[in-house]
Amino acid sequence: MDTLKLNIYMLFDQVHPALADFLVSLNKLTILPPDFEGRVKMKWISRLSRMGVADEITEQQSRKLHFDLESSYNSFMVALPNFGS
C-alpha cells in the first residue's frame, strides 16, 4: 500500500515483487482459511504476471489494487482476535 500511496504504481517491476512477497507471507499463515479474502483478492499477481516488465498499470488499476490491499489488510486485522480463542 505504501508503494501505491507514494505514486510508485506505474511500473510492473516496482509493484509485482511487493505483491509476490505479500502473497508468499499470506500463504505461510496456515491459520487463515483457504478462502481468506486477502488470498482471494491477490488475483492481481496473475494479472500482473501477464504483463511485460516495461508495462505500466493505469491510475485506475492502481486505485483498485490499493482498495483490494486495504480491504485485505482490514480483514486480516479483524481475523486476528479470533485466532487466540
N, CA, C and O atoms as a CHARMM CRD file, in Angstrom:
* protein
*
  340
    1    1 MET  N      0.82700  -1.18800   0.00000 PROA 1      0.00000
    2    1 MET  CA     0.00000   0.00000   0.00000 PROA 1      0.00000
    3    1 MET  C      0.87000   1.25000   0.00000 PROA 1      0.00000
    4    1 MET  O      0.53000   2.25000  -0.63200 PROA 1      0.00000
    5    2 ASP  N      1.99700   1.19000   0.71400 PROA 2      0.00000
    6    2 ASP  CA     2.88100   2.35400   0.74700 PROA 2      0.00000
    7    2 ASP  C      3.42100   2.68900  -0.63400 PROA 2      0.00000
    8    2 ASP  O      3.51800   3.85800  -1.00700 PROA 2      0.00000
    9    3 THR  N      3.77000   1.66000  -1.38500 PROA 3      0.00000
   10    3 THR  CA     4.27700   1.88200  -2.73800 PROA 3      0.00000
   11    3 THR  C      3.24300   2.61900  -3.57600 PROA 3      0.00000
   12    3 THR  O      3.57800   3.54600  -4.31200 PROA 3      0.00000
   13    4 LEU  N      1.99700   2.20800  -3.46500 PROA 4      0.00000
   14    4 LEU  CA     0.93800   2.85600  -4.24100 PROA 4      0.00000
   15    4 LEU  C      0.66800   4.26500  -3.74700 PROA 4      0.00000
   16    4 LEU  O      0.41400   5.16300  -4.55000 PROA 4      0.00000
   17    5 LYS  N      0.72000   4.47300  -2.42900 PROA 5      0.00000
   18    5 LYS  CA     0.48600   5.80600  -1.87700 PROA 5      0.00000
   19    5 LYS  C      1.56200   6.79500  -2.31200 PROA 5      0.00000
   20    5 LYS  O      1.30000   7.99000  -2.44500 PROA 5      0.00000
   21    6 LEU  N      2.76200   6.29400  -2.52900 PROA 6      0.00000
   22    6 LEU  CA     3.85900   7.14900  -2.97000 PROA 6      0.00000
   23    6 LEU  C      3.83100   7.36700  -4.48000 PROA 6      0.00000
   24    6 LEU  O      4.76600   7.92500  -5.05500 PROA 6      0.00000
   25    7 ASN  N      2.76100   6.92600  -5.10500 PROA 7      0.00000
   26    7 ASN  CA     2.58600   7.04600  -6.55400 PROA 7      0.00000
   27    7 ASN  C      3.63000   6.26800  -7.34600 PROA 7      0.00000
   28    7 ASN  O      3.95500   6.62800  -8.47700 PROA 7      0.00000
   29    8 ILE  N      4.14900   5.21000  -6.75400 PROA 8      0.00000
   30    8 ILE  CA     5.03800   4.30600  -7.48800 PROA 8      0.00000
   31    8 ILE  C      4.15300   3.15800  -7.96000 PROA 8      0.00000
   32    8 ILE  O      4.26700   2.02600  -7.49100 PROA 8      0.00000
   33    9 TYR  N      3.28200   3.47600  -8.88400 PROA 9      0.00000
   34    9 TYR  CA     2.30700   2.48900  -9.30700 PROA 9      0.00000
   35    9 TYR  C      2.38000   2.18700 -10.78300 PROA 9      0.00000
   36    9 TYR  O      1.71800   1.26800 -11.26500 PROA 9      0.00000
   37   10 MET  N      3.14700   2.91900 -11.47800 PROA 10     0.00000
   38   10 MET  CA     3.07700   2.81400 -12.92200 PROA 10     0.00000
   39   10 MET  C      3.85900   1.64100 -13.50200 PROA 10     0.00000
   40   10 MET  O      3.47500   1.10900 -14.54400 PROA 10     0.00000
   41   11 LEU  N      4.92800   1.23200 -12.86400 PROA 11     0.00000
   42   11 LEU  CA     5.79000   0.23000 -13.46700 PROA 11     0.00000
   43   11 LEU  C      5.59000  -1.15000 -12.85200 PROA 11     0.00000
   44   11 LEU  O      5.58500  -1.30800 -11.63200 PROA 11     0.00000
   45   12 PHE  N      5.42700  -2.13000 -13.70900 PROA 12     0.00000
   46   12 PHE  CA     5.23800  -3.51500 -13.30300 PROA 12     0.00000
   47   12 PHE  C      6.32100  -3.97300 -12.33900 PROA 12     0.00000
   48   12 PHE  O      6.02500  -4.57400 -11.30600 PROA 12     0.00000
   49   13 ASP  N      7.58700  -3.68800 -12.67600 PROA 13     0.00000
   50   13 ASP  CA     8.69400  -4.23200 -11.88500 PROA 13     0.00000
   51   13 ASP  C      8.81700  -3.59300 -10.50400 PROA 13     0.00000
   52   13 ASP  O      9.60800  -4.06100  -9.68600 PROA 13     0.00000
   53   14 GLN  N      8.05700  -2.54100 -10.22800 PROA 14     0.00000
   54   14 GLN  CA     8.04500  -1.95700  -8.89700 PROA 14     0.00000
   55   14 GLN  C      6.88600  -2.48800  -8.06200 PROA 14     0.00000
   56   14 GLN  O      6.95600  -2.47900  -6.83300 PROA 14     0.00000
   57   15 VAL  N      5.84000  -2.94100  -8.70200 PROA 15     0.00000
   58   15 VAL  CA     4.65600  -3.40600  -7.98400 PROA 15     0.00000
   59   15 VAL  C      4.67600  -4.91800  -7.78600 PROA 15     0.00000
   60   15 VAL  O      4.38100  -5.39200  -6.68900 PROA 15     0.00000
   61   16 HSD  N      5.01300  -5.67600  -8.80500 PROA 16     0.00000
   62   16 HSD  CA     4.93400  -7.13700  -8.75500 PROA 16     0.00000
   63   16 HSD  C      5.76300  -7.75600  -7.62300 PROA 16     0.00000
   64   16 HSD  O      5.23700  -8.61500  -6.91600 PROA 16     0.00000
   65   17 PRO  N      7.02000  -7.37300  -7.41200 PROA 17     0.00000
   66   17 PRO  CA     7.78800  -8.00700  -6.33800 PROA 17     0.00000
   67   17 PRO  C      7.15800  -7.82200  -4.94600 PROA 17     0.00000
   68   17 PRO  O      7.16200  -8.74900  -4.13600 PROA 17     0.00000
   69   18 ALA  N      6.62600  -6.64100  -4.67900 PROA 18     0.00000
   70   18 ALA  CA     5.99600  -6.39500  -3.38000 PROA 18     0.00000
   71   18 ALA  C      4.74400  -7.25500  -3.20500 PROA 18     0.00000
   72   18 ALA  O      4.50500  -7.79200  -2.12400 PROA 18     0.00000
   73   19 LEU  N      3.95500  -7.38500  -4.25400 PROA 19     0.00000
   74   19 LEU  CA     2.75600  -8.22200  -4.18400 PROA 19     0.00000
   75   19 LEU  C      3.10700  -9.69300  -4.04400 PROA 19     0.00000
   76   19 LEU  O      2.45400 -10.42400  -3.29900 PROA 19     0.00000
   77   20 ALA  N      4.12200 -10.12300  -4.74800 PROA 20     0.00000
   78   20 ALA  CA     4.55000 -11.51800  -4.64900 PROA 20     0.00000
   79   20 ALA  C      5.01000 -11.83600  -3.22800 PROA 20     0.00000
   80   20 ALA  O      4.67700 -12.89500  -2.69600 PROA 20     0.00000
   81   21 ASP  N      5.76500 -10.94400  -2.61400 PROA 21     0.00000
   82   21 ASP  CA     6.19800 -11.13700  -1.22600 PROA 21     0.00000
   83   21 ASP  C      5.00200 -11.19500  -0.27600 PROA 21     0.00000
   84   21 ASP  O      4.96500 -12.01400   0.64300 PROA 21     0.00000
   85   22 PHE  N      4.03600 -10.32500  -0.50800 PROA 22     0.00000
   86   22 PHE  CA     2.82800 -10.30300   0.30900 PROA 22     0.00000
   87   22 PHE  C      2.08400 -11.62800   0.21900 PROA 22     0.00000
   88   22 PHE  O      1.65800 -12.17000   1.23800 PROA 22     0.00000
   89   23 LEU  N      1.92700 -12.15200  -0.98600 PROA 23     0.00000
   90   23 LEU  CA     1.21200 -13.41500  -1.17600 PROA 23     0.00000
   91   23 LEU  C      1.97200 -14.58200  -0.54500 PROA 23     0.00000
   92   23 LEU  O      1.35500 -15.46600   0.05000 PROA 23     0.00000
   93   24 VAL  N      3.28300 -14.59500  -0.66400 PROA 24     0.00000
   94   24 VAL  CA     4.09400 -15.64400  -0.02200 PROA 24     0.00000
   95   24 VAL  C      3.87200 -15.61400   1.48700 PROA 24     0.00000
   96   24 VAL  O      3.70200 -16.65800   2.11600 PROA 24     0.00000
   97   25 SER  N      3.87500 -14.42100   2.05900 PROA 25     0.00000
   98   25 SER  CA     3.65300 -14.28500   3.50100 PROA 25     0.00000
   99   25 SER  C      2.26300 -14.76900   3.89100 PROA 25     0.00000
  100   25 SER  O      2.10900 -15.46900   4.89200 PROA 25     0.00000
  101   26 LEU  N      1.25500 -14.40500   3.11400 PROA 26     0.00000
  102   26 LEU  CA    -0.10100 -14.87400   3.40500 PROA 26     0.00000
  103   26 LEU  C     -0.19300 -16.39400   3.34600 PROA 26     0.00000
  104   26 LEU  O     -0.84600 -17.01200   4.18600 PROA 26     0.00000
  105   27 ASN  N      0.45300 -16.98800   2.36500 PROA 27     0.00000
  106   27 ASN  CA     0.38600 -18.43900   2.21000 PROA 27     0.00000
  107   27 ASN  C      1.10600 -19.18400   3.32500 PROA 27     0.00000
  108   27 ASN  O      0.81600 -20.35600   3.56500 PROA 27     0.00000
  109   28 LYS  N      2.02300 -18.54000   4.00000 PROA 28     0.00000
  110   28 LYS  CA     2.72100 -19.15800   5.13000 PROA 28     0.00000
  111   28 LYS  C      1.84300 -19.21600   6.38100 PROA 28     0.00000
  112   28 LYS  O      2.10600 -20.00800   7.28700 PROA 28     0.00000
  113   29 LEU  N      0.81800 -18.39400   6.43500 PROA 29     0.00000
  114   29 LEU  CA    -0.06700 -18.34100   7.59800 PROA 29     0.00000
  115   29 LEU  C     -1.12800 -19.42800   7.48200 PROA 29     0.00000
  116   29 LEU  O     -2.19400 -19.21200   6.90600 PROA 29     0.00000
  117   30 THR  N     -0.82800 -20.57700   8.02800 PROA 30     0.00000
  118   30 THR  CA    -1.74000 -21.71300   7.93300 PROA 30     0.00000
  119   30 THR  C     -2.98500 -21.52000   8.78800 PROA 30     0.00000
  120   30 THR  O     -3.94200 -22.28500   8.65900 PROA 30     0.00000
  121   31 ILE  N     -2.99400 -20.52200   9.65200 PROA 31     0.00000
  122   31 ILE  CA    -4.16500 -20.26800  10.48800 PROA 31     0.00000
  123   31 ILE  C     -5.29000 -19.58700   9.71900 PROA 31     0.00000
  124   31 ILE  O     -6.42200 -19.51300  10.19700 PROA 31     0.00000
  125   32 LEU  N     -4.97500 -19.09100   8.52900 PROA 32     0.00000
  126   32 LEU  CA    -6.00100 -18.44300   7.70000 PROA 32     0.00000
  127   32 LEU  C     -6.69000 -19.49100   6.82900 PROA 32     0.00000
  128   32 LEU  O     -6.03800 -20.39700   6.31000 PROA 32     0.00000
  129   33 PRO  N     -8.00400 -19.36900   6.67000 PROA 33     0.00000
  130   33 PRO  CA    -8.71300 -20.32700   5.81300 PROA 33     0.00000
  131   33 PRO  C     -8.31200 -20.14600   4.34700 PROA 33     0.00000
  132   33 PRO  O     -7.86800 -19.06600   3.95600 PROA 33     0.00000
  133   34 PRO  N     -8.46400 -21.18300   3.54500 PROA 34     0.00000
  134   34 PRO  CA    -8.08900 -21.09700   2.12500 PROA 34     0.00000
  135   34 PRO  C     -8.83700 -20.00300   1.36400 PROA 34     0.00000
  136   34 PRO  O     -8.31700 -19.45300   0.39400 PROA 34     0.00000
  137   35 ASP  N    -10.04400 -19.69200   1.79900 PROA 35     0.00000
  138   35 ASP  CA   -10.83600 -18.66800   1.10200 PROA 35     0.00000
  139   35 ASP  C    -10.70000 -17.29200   1.76200 PROA 35     0.00000
  140   35 ASP  O    -11.54800 -16.42100   1.56700 PROA 35     0.00000
  141   36 PHE  N     -9.64800 -17.10200   2.53200 PROA 36     0.00000
  142   36 PHE  CA    -9.42300 -15.81600   3.19100 PROA 36     0.00000
  143   36 PHE  C     -9.39700 -14.70800   2.14400 PROA 36     0.00000
  144   36 PHE  O     -8.76400 -14.83600   1.09600 PROA 36     0.00000
  145   37 GLU  N    -10.09600 -13.62500   2.44800 PROA 37     0.00000
  146   37 GLU  CA   -10.26600 -12.52200   1.48900 PROA 37     0.00000
  147   37 GLU  C     -8.93700 -12.01300   0.93600 PROA 37     0.00000
  148   37 GLU  O     -8.85200 -11.67900  -0.24600 PROA 37     0.00000
  149   38 GLY  N     -7.92000 -11.95000   1.75400 PROA 38     0.00000
  150   38 GLY  CA    -6.61600 -11.46900   1.30700 PROA 38     0.00000
  151   38 GLY  C     -6.02200 -12.32500   0.20100 PROA 38     0.00000
  152   38 GLY  O     -5.38500 -11.81000  -0.71700 PROA 38     0.00000
  153   39 ARG  N     -6.23200 -13.62800   0.29200 PROA 39     0.00000
  154   39 ARG  CA    -5.73600 -14.51900  -0.76700 PROA 39     0.00000
  155   39 ARG  C     -6.57900 -14.37800  -2.02900 PROA 39     0.00000
  156   39 ARG  O     -6.05400 -14.32800  -3.14100 PROA 39     0.00000
  157   40 VAL  N     -7.86400 -14.31800  -1.84300 PROA 40     0.00000
  158   40 VAL  CA    -8.77700 -14.21900  -2.98600 PROA 40     0.00000
  159   40 VAL  C     -8.50400 -12.94700  -3.77700 PROA 40     0.00000
  160   40 VAL  O     -8.51400 -12.97200  -5.00700 PROA 40     0.00000
  161   41 LYS  N     -8.26400 -11.85500  -3.09900 PROA 41     0.00000
  162   41 LYS  CA    -8.03800 -10.57800  -3.77400 PROA 41     0.00000
  163   41 LYS  C     -6.67400 -10.51100  -4.45100 PROA 41     0.00000
  164   41 LYS  O     -6.42700  -9.58100  -5.22000 PROA 41     0.00000
  165   42 MET  N     -5.79900 -11.44400  -4.19800 PROA 42     0.00000
  166   42 MET  CA    -4.47500 -11.39900  -4.80900 PROA 42     0.00000
  167   42 MET  C     -4.45900 -11.99500  -6.20100 PROA 42     0.00000
  168   42 MET  O     -3.42400 -12.45500  -6.68500 PROA 42     0.00000
  169   43 LYS  N     -5.62100 -11.98200  -6.84000 PROA 43     0.00000
  170   43 LYS  CA    -5.67800 -12.31100  -8.27200 PROA 43     0.00000
  171   43 LYS  C     -4.82400 -11.33100  -9.06000 PROA 43     0.00000
  172   43 LYS  O     -4.53700 -11.54200 -10.23900 PROA 43     0.00000
  173   44 TRP  N     -4.42500 -10.26400  -8.39400 PROA 44     0.00000
  174   44 TRP  CA    -3.55700  -9.25800  -9.01300 PROA 44     0.00000
  175   44 TRP  C     -2.22600  -9.86500  -9.45600 PROA 44     0.00000
  176   44 TRP  O     -1.65900  -9.43900 -10.46200 PROA 44     0.00000
  177   45 ILE  N     -1.73100 -10.83900  -8.72600 PROA 45     0.00000
  178   45 ILE  CA    -0.44900 -11.46700  -9.09200 PROA 45     0.00000
  179   45 ILE  C     -0.55700 -12.08200 -10.48200 PROA 45     0.00000
  180   45 ILE  O      0.31200 -11.86700 -11.32700 PROA 45     0.00000
  181   46 SER  N     -1.61300 -12.84100 -10.72000 PROA 46     0.00000
  182   46 SER  CA    -1.74100 -13.46300 -12.04900 PROA 46     0.00000
  183   46 SER  C     -1.99300 -12.40600 -13.12200 PROA 46     0.00000
  184   46 SER  O     -1.52200 -12.53500 -14.25200 PROA 46     0.00000
  185   47 ARG  N     -2.72700 -11.37900 -12.77000 PROA 47     0.00000
  186   47 ARG  CA    -2.99000 -10.29000 -13.71900 PROA 47     0.00000
  187   47 ARG  C     -1.68500  -9.58700 -14.09300 PROA 47     0.00000
  188   47 ARG  O     -1.42900  -9.32100 -15.26800 PROA 47     0.00000
  189   48 LEU  N     -0.87200  -9.29300 -13.09400 PROA 48     0.00000
  190   48 LEU  CA     0.40100  -8.61900 -13.35500 PROA 48     0.00000
  191   48 LEU  C      1.40100  -9.53200 -14.05200 PROA 48     0.00000
  192   48 LEU  O      2.23400  -9.07000 -14.83300 PROA 48     0.00000
  193   49 SER  N      1.31500 -10.82700 -13.76800 PROA 49     0.00000
  194   49 SER  CA     2.25300 -11.77200 -14.38100 PROA 49     0.00000
  195   49 SER  C      2.09400 -11.84600 -15.89300 PROA 49     0.00000
  196   49 SER  O      3.02100 -12.23700 -16.60200 PROA 49     0.00000
  197   50 ARG  N      0.93400 -11.47500 -16.37500 PROA 50     0.00000
  198   50 ARG  CA     0.70100 -11.47500 -17.82500 PROA 50     0.00000
  199   50 ARG  C      1.26500 -10.22500 -18.49700 PROA 50     0.00000
  200   50 ARG  O      1.26700 -10.11900 -19.72300 PROA 50     0.00000
  201   51 MET  N      1.73900  -9.28900 -17.69400 PROA 51     0.00000
  202   51 MET  CA     2.28500  -8.04200 -18.23700 PROA 51     0.00000
  203   51 MET  C      3.78600  -8.18500 -18.47000 PROA 51     0.00000
  204   51 MET  O      4.44300  -9.03100 -17.86300 PROA 51     0.00000
  205   52 GLY  N      4.30100  -7.37000 -19.33200 PROA 52     0.00000
  206   52 GLY  CA     5.73700  -7.31800 -19.54500 PROA 52     0.00000
  207   52 GLY  C      6.39400  -6.42600 -18.50300 PROA 52     0.00000
  208   52 GLY  O      5.72800  -5.60900 -17.86600 PROA 52     0.00000
  209   53 VAL  N      7.68700  -6.58200 -18.33400 PROA 53     0.00000
  210   53 VAL  CA     8.41800  -5.81600 -17.32800 PROA 53     0.00000
  211   53 VAL  C      8.29700  -4.31100 -17.56100 PROA 53     0.00000
  212   53 VAL  O      8.24000  -3.54300 -16.60200 PROA 53     0.00000
  213   54 ALA  N      8.25800  -3.89600 -18.78200 PROA 54     0.00000
  214   54 ALA  CA     8.18400  -2.46700 -19.09300 PROA 54     0.00000
  215   54 ALA  C      6.75200  -1.93200 -19.11800 PROA 54     0.00000
  216   54 ALA  O      6.54200  -0.73200 -19.29400 PROA 54     0.00000
  217   55 ASP  N      5.76700  -2.81600 -18.94400 PROA 55     0.00000
  218   55 ASP  CA     4.37500  -2.37900 -18.97700 PROA 55     0.00000
  219   55 ASP  C      4.03800  -1.53700 -17.75400 PROA 55     0.00000
  220   55 ASP  O      4.63700  -1.67300 -16.68700 PROA 55     0.00000
  221   56 GLU  N      3.06700  -0.67100 -17.94800 PROA 56     0.00000
  222   56 GLU  CA     2.61500   0.19600 -16.86800 PROA 56     0.00000
  223   56 GLU  C      1.18600  -0.15800 -16.49600 PROA 56     0.00000
  224   56 GLU  O      0.41100  -0.63100 -17.32800 PROA 56     0.00000
  225   57 ILE  N      0.84200   0.08000 -15.21700 PROA 57     0.00000
  226   57 ILE  CA    -0.54800  -0.04800 -14.81700 PROA 57     0.00000
  227   57 ILE  C     -1.13400   1.35700 -14.75600 PROA 57     0.00000
  228   57 ILE  O     -0.42900   2.33300 -14.50300 PROA 57     0.00000
  229   58 THR  N     -2.41300   1.43200 -14.99000 PROA 58     0.00000
  230   58 THR  CA    -3.06800   2.73100 -15.03100 PROA 58     0.00000
  231   58 THR  C     -3.35100   3.23400 -13.61900 PROA 58     0.00000
  232   58 THR  O     -3.26700   2.48300 -12.64800 PROA 58     0.00000
  233   59 GLU  N     -3.68200   4.49300 -13.52800 PROA 59     0.00000
  234   59 GLU  CA    -4.04800   5.05300 -12.22300 PROA 59     0.00000
  235   59 GLU  C     -5.29800   4.36000 -11.68300 PROA 59     0.00000
  236   59 GLU  O     -5.40600   4.13200 -10.47800 PROA 59     0.00000
  237   60 GLN  N     -6.23000   4.02900 -12.55100 PROA 60     0.00000
  238   60 GLN  CA    -7.44900   3.32900 -12.13300 PROA 60     0.00000
  239   60 GLN  C     -7.11400   1.94400 -11.57400 PROA 60     0.00000
  240   60 GLN  O     -7.66500   1.54000 -10.55000 PROA 60     0.00000
  241   61 GLN  N     -6.21600   1.21700 -12.24100 PROA 61     0.00000
  242   61 GLN  CA    -5.79500  -0.08700 -11.73600 PROA 61     0.00000
  243   61 GLN  C     -5.08900   0.06400 -10.39000 PROA 61     0.00000
  244   61 GLN  O     -5.28800  -0.74200  -9.48100 PROA 61     0.00000
  245   62 SER  N     -4.27800   1.08600 -10.27400 PROA 62     0.00000
  246   62 SER  CA    -3.57300   1.33800  -9.02800 PROA 62     0.00000
  247   62 SER  C     -4.54400   1.59300  -7.88200 PROA 62     0.00000
  248   62 SER  O     -4.35800   1.08800  -6.77500 PROA 62     0.00000
  249   63 ARG  N     -5.56600   2.36900  -8.15100 PROA 63     0.00000
  250   63 ARG  CA    -6.56400   2.66800  -7.11700 PROA 63     0.00000
  251   63 ARG  C     -7.31500   1.41500  -6.70600 PROA 63     0.00000
  252   63 ARG  O     -7.57300   1.20800  -5.52100 PROA 63     0.00000
  253   64 LYS  N     -7.67100   0.57200  -7.67500 PROA 64     0.00000
  254   64 LYS  CA    -8.36800  -0.68700  -7.36900 PROA 64     0.00000
  255   64 LYS  C     -7.46200  -1.61400  -6.57700 PROA 64     0.00000
  256   64 LYS  O     -7.90700  -2.24400  -5.61800 PROA 64     0.00000
  257   65 LEU  N     -6.20800  -1.70400  -6.96300 PROA 65     0.00000
  258   65 LEU  CA    -5.25400  -2.53800  -6.23900 PROA 65     0.00000
  259   65 LEU  C     -5.10700  -2.04700  -4.79900 PROA 65     0.00000
  260   65 LEU  O     -5.10600  -2.85000  -3.86700 PROA 65     0.00000
  261   66 HSD  N     -4.98300  -0.74600  -4.61700 PROA 66     0.00000
  262   66 HSD  CA    -4.86400  -0.18000  -3.27300 PROA 66     0.00000
  263   66 HSD  C     -6.10000  -0.51200  -2.44300 PROA 66     0.00000
  264   66 HSD  O     -5.98200  -0.86900  -1.27100 PROA 66     0.00000
  265   67 PHE  N     -7.28000  -0.39800  -3.04100 PROA 67     0.00000
  266   67 PHE  CA    -8.52000  -0.72800  -2.34600 PROA 67     0.00000
  267   67 PHE  C     -8.52500  -2.19300  -1.92900 PROA 67     0.00000
  268   67 PHE  O     -8.86800  -2.50800  -0.79000 PROA 67     0.00000
  269   68 ASP  N     -8.14700  -3.09400  -2.83800 PROA 68     0.00000
  270   68 ASP  CA    -8.11400  -4.52600  -2.52700 PROA 68     0.00000
  271   68 ASP  C     -7.11400  -4.83500  -1.42400 PROA 68     0.00000
  272   68 ASP  O     -7.40200  -5.64100  -0.53900 PROA 68     0.00000
  273   69 LEU  N     -5.94800  -4.20800  -1.46300 PROA 69     0.00000
  274   69 LEU  CA    -4.94900  -4.43000  -0.41900 PROA 69     0.00000
  275   69 LEU  C     -5.43600  -3.92100   0.93200 PROA 69     0.00000
  276   69 LEU  O     -5.26100  -4.58500   1.95300 PROA 69     0.00000
  277   70 GLU  N     -6.03800  -2.75600   0.93200 PROA 70     0.00000
  278   70 GLU  CA    -6.51400  -2.19600   2.19400 PROA 70     0.00000
  279   70 GLU  C     -7.64200  -3.03900   2.78600 PROA 70     0.00000
  280   70 GLU  O     -7.66900  -3.26400   3.99600 PROA 70     0.00000
  281   71 SER  N     -8.56400  -3.50500   1.96100 PROA 71     0.00000
  282   71 SER  CA    -9.64200  -4.34300   2.48500 PROA 71     0.00000
  283   71 SER  C     -9.10100  -5.69800   2.94900 PROA 71     0.00000
  284   71 SER  O     -9.61400  -6.26500   3.91300 PROA 71     0.00000
  285   72 SER  N     -8.08700  -6.21500   2.28500 PROA 72     0.00000
  286   72 SER  CA    -7.44800  -7.46100   2.72800 PROA 72     0.00000
  287   72 SER  C     -6.77100  -7.27100   4.07500 PROA 72     0.00000
  288   72 SER  O     -6.87300  -8.12400   4.95700 PROA 72     0.00000
  289   73 TYR  N     -6.08700  -6.16000   4.22600 PROA 73     0.00000
  290   73 TYR  CA    -5.42600  -5.84400   5.49900 PROA 73     0.00000
  291   73 TYR  C     -6.46100  -5.72800   6.62100 PROA 73     0.00000
  292   73 TYR  O     -6.26800  -6.26600   7.71100 PROA 73     0.00000
  293   74 ASN  N     -7.55600  -5.02500   6.34500 PROA 74     0.00000
  294   74 ASN  CA    -8.59800  -4.87500   7.36100 PROA 74     0.00000
  295   74 ASN  C     -9.21500  -6.21700   7.73700 PROA 74     0.00000
  296   74 ASN  O     -9.49900  -6.45100   8.91200 PROA 74     0.00000
  297   75 SER  N     -9.42600  -7.09300   6.77700 PROA 75     0.00000
  298   75 SER  CA    -9.94700  -8.43700   7.05900 PROA 75     0.00000
  299   75 SER  C     -8.97300  -9.23000   7.91100 PROA 75     0.00000
  300   75 SER  O     -9.38000  -9.96000   8.81500 PROA 75     0.00000
  301   76 PHE  N     -7.70100  -9.08800   7.62300 PROA 76     0.00000
  302   76 PHE  CA    -6.67100  -9.77200   8.40900 PROA 76     0.00000
  303   76 PHE  C     -6.69200  -9.28700   9.85500 PROA 76     0.00000
  304   76 PHE  O     -6.62300 -10.09000  10.78500 PROA 76     0.00000
  305   77 MET  N     -6.78800  -7.97800  10.03900 PROA 77     0.00000
  306   77 MET  CA    -6.79300  -7.41800  11.39300 PROA 77     0.00000
  307   77 MET  C     -8.04000  -7.85300  12.16700 PROA 77     0.00000
  308   77 MET  O     -7.96400  -8.08900  13.37300 PROA 77     0.00000
  309   78 VAL  N     -9.16000  -7.95800  11.50200 PROA 78     0.00000
  310   78 VAL  CA   -10.38700  -8.42500  12.15200 PROA 78     0.00000
  311   78 VAL  C    -10.26000  -9.90100  12.52900 PROA 78     0.00000
  312   78 VAL  O    -10.76500 -10.32300  13.56900 PROA 78     0.00000
  313   79 ALA  N     -9.59400 -10.67600  11.69600 PROA 79     0.00000
  314   79 ALA  CA    -9.45600 -12.10400  11.94100 PROA 79     0.00000
  315   79 ALA  C     -8.49500 -12.41800  13.08700 PROA 79     0.00000
  316   79 ALA  O     -8.63300 -13.45700  13.73200 PROA 79     0.00000
  317   80 LEU  N     -7.53200 -11.55000  13.35000 PROA 80     0.00000
  318   80 LEU  CA    -6.52600 -11.83300  14.37600 PROA 80     0.00000
  319   80 LEU  C     -7.10300 -12.15500  15.75000 PROA 80     0.00000
  320   80 LEU  O     -6.68400 -13.14800  16.34600 PROA 80     0.00000
  321   81 PRO  N     -8.03600 -11.37800  16.28700 PROA 81     0.00000
  322   81 PRO  CA    -8.54800 -11.70200  17.62100 PROA 81     0.00000
  323   81 PRO  C     -9.22700 -13.06500  17.68400 PROA 81     0.00000
  324   81 PRO  O     -9.27500 -13.67600  18.75200 PROA 81     0.00000
  325   82 ASN  N     -9.74300 -13.54400  16.58500 PROA 82     0.00000
  326   82 ASN  CA   -10.44000 -14.83100  16.55900 PROA 82     0.00000
  327   82 ASN  C     -9.49400 -16.02600  16.65200 PROA 82     0.00000
  328   82 ASN  O     -9.93100 -17.12400  16.99500 PROA 82     0.00000
  329   83 PHE  N     -8.22500 -15.83800  16.35800 PROA 83     0.00000
  330   83 PHE  CA    -7.27700 -16.96100  16.36400 PROA 83     0.00000
  331   83 PHE  C     -6.86400 -17.34700  17.77600 PROA 83     0.00000
  332   83 PHE  O     -6.49900 -18.49900  18.01300 PROA 83     0.00000
  333   84 GLY  N     -6.91300 -16.42600  18.70300 PROA 84     0.00000
  334   84 GLY  CA    -6.49400 -16.71900  20.05600 PROA 84     0.00000
  335   84 GLY  C     -7.53300 -17.46600  20.86100 PROA 84     0.00000
  336   84 GLY  O     -7.21100 -18.01600  21.91400 PROA 84     0.00000
  337   85 SER  N     -8.76800 -17.50200  20.40000 PROA 85     0.00000
  338   85 SER  CA    -9.82600 -18.13400  21.18400 PROA 85     0.00000
  339   85 SER  C    -10.13100 -19.53300  20.72700 PROA 85     0.00000
  340   85 SER  O    -11.00100 -20.19200  21.29500 PROA 85     0.00000
